Amino acid sequence: MRDLLKDPLCRAEDLGKPIPDSDHAISVALPLWEHVIGYEENDPVVVDQMQCGYPRFFYHPQLVKLFHACEERFAKAGEHCFAFPSLAAAQRCGEYIRSKTGHDARVDTFGYAGIASVTFDESQWDVAKAYLRFSGELVSSRLAESALVGRKIAQSSSGLDVLQGRLSELTQQQKGDVYLFPSGMAAVMCFQRMTQSLFEGAKSVQLEFPYVDVLKVQQEFGVDAHFIPIVKEDEFDALEEILRSEKIAAVYCEIPSNPLIRCVDLGKLSLLVKQYQVPLIVDDTVGTSVNVDVFKYADAVTTSLTKFFSGEGDIMAGSLMLNHHSSFYNIFKNWLSEHYENQFWVEDAEQLEKNSRDYVQRVQKINQTAETLFDYLSEHPRVDQVLYPKNQTTVAYHKLMKPGAGYGGLMSILLKDPETTSQPFYDALEISKGPSLGTNYSLVCPYMLLAHYDELDWAEDCGVSRYLIRISVGLETSDDLVMTFRRALDCI
């Protein structure tokens, strides 16, 4: 196993290698700026070398094999199949295809661990792919691998039970109010389906510039969403006008936001949404449950357990947790009691349980290293901006901090003269480079190119530069990490 702390995937010849060196890696090496562009433009010179990728966007080789196995059983000429971890998930995909295209989609059971297949005409590939991306209801690489060989797996709930207990203890919520999913986006999607069912015909509101698909899920699987990209004092007035004038299904925000690493004032926001009886859903993936307590104000909380909670970068997982003090608790609990199904594969639960045993200690070390790197970058003459809770929306962040907590492991930077300096800096940086965050090894990407390549002008209208570089700090020593960035900055 390649040790990415000592030997990162940062050279041109590393293009396409899995990050980490694992059969179940969820990231992929994109060592050069031109590789990122090539990936986004589907350049075969880049794409043909990719051994894996982030699973909602680039299908794991084991999952592709499972798709083909489904096609051998269920597809006719000119048809394709996607596999889902449950019959209900497959049916939702089929309904989405029909609603978007008017074409039929067939659903069949695969016969292993609840897996179901959706068969659709090849002309509907992009629509089916969009559903899989947005829903996050993935057959994991471990589940696909086991299904293909018909592996006998004891359906033990011990890993699931320990995970629910661990998350319950960290957040001081009830163990029975912790719901696990095959990805963080699947947790978001579940909450969206719930609020759209309970508050039919109501739009949602997204505060702050969010992780790309959180907004798209609201737009695709709801009436629509009001988007307020930057929350300032006068924009709270705009939010209140929306709440006053129409029924709202939910207000979404992230603490801190990704990639701008800013915080909405949850105290002020909570008072406002309670006045109009609107649920507040907060994602604490970037802040982590080690550093922040968003349950002081949130009615429900989503987390991508793929990130800091796991740390290894070899598993996809997510959670939705209910606040048992929320005024919406009973209606949310009743809906989930009827509609939630556990799609989280037993082997994934066991692996995540192992990965997360030292979660608290890892985050605490990452806090210290990231703050040291922030201090260095903030003073560097070639760096224009460093976005981090220590220097922006700090008062709002401090309201949520737990005793002894830090500012987290994610920051974004913008260099001076970014049009000419960003690429040589990125190319020279001797750190693993690819999608995802929260790994035990530092991971860097030109975030806007990966997440918003087809809408960069729109993103810049929202105040987000296309040259923004996101840094996820790992467990390297502070001295080593600062020296690594110094060398790269010296190249511009």
Secondary structure, DSSP 4 states (H G I P E B T S, - for coil): ---TTTS-S-SGGGTT-EESSSTT--EE---SHHHHHHHHTT-HHHHTT-S---TTTS--HHHHHHHHHHHHHH--TTEEEEEESSHHHHHHHHHHHHHHHS---EEEE-SSTT-EEEEEEGGGHHHHHHHHHHH--PPPHHHHHHHHHT-------HHHHHHHHHHHHHHT--GGGEEEESSHHHHHHHHHHHHHHHTTT-EEEEESS--HHHHHHHHHSSS-EEEE-S--HHHHHHHHHHHHHS-EEEEEEESS-TTT-----HHHHHHHHHHTT--EEEE-TTT-TTTB-GGGT-SEEEEETTTTTT-SS----EEEEE-TTSTTHHHHHHHHHHH------HHHHHHHHHHGGGHHHHHHHHHHHHHHHHHHHHH-TTEEEEE-TTTSSHHHHHTTBPTT----SEEEEEESSHHHHHHHHHHH--SEESS----SS-EEE-HHHHHSGGGHHHHHHTT--TT-EEEE--SS-HHHHHHHHHHHHTT-
